[in-house]
């Protein structure tokens, strides 16, 4: 299992952003510890490509497992990544988006194409990624409960 839970704060020590990076992992019971230890994740960056090796062995989360993880950790926002970078991915983004929506997570999902940038909501001059949806969800960390003075800085998705 890979993955990281990061906390970002200011000089006062106040935590302003909690980000979970799934890394290349599979859904298993141990991931429930993340929700238990950190019940207020602002942004989850989920690798959901369903890497499948010859012979059919799935070695990274697919769409269904990504939706399962959303059920467990319930982040304020989730950004799906690493779903179309290589030919061994067998789980398209559309499957994840549909599965997440069916489970009531559609409003949590951010979409940002590789290389697009957005600033977190509350940052002076914050701009959504180019081509953002009217609700501004594409590439923005919006709805983060940190309030005024939220984490300043770009959220970048690299290819």
HELIX and SHEET records of a PDB file:
HELIX    1   1 UNK A   29  UNK A   31  5                                   3    
HELIX    2   2 UNK A   32  UNK A   37  1                                   6    
HELIX    3   3 UNK A   63  UNK A   73  1                                  11    
HELIX    4   4 UNK A   93  UNK A  102  1                                  10    
HELIX    5   5 UNK A  106  UNK A  108  5                                   3    
SHEET    1   A 5 UNK A   4  UNK A   9  0                                        
SHEET    2   A 5 UNK A  15  UNK A  21 -1                                        
SHEET    3   A 5 UNK A  43  UNK A  47  1                                        
SHEET    4   A 5 UNK A  77  UNK A  81  1                                        
SHEET    5   A 5 UNK A 109  UNK A 110  1                                        
SHEET    1   B 2 UNK A 117  UNK A 119  0                                        
SHEET    2   B 2 UNK A 154  UNK A 156 -1                                        
END                                                                             
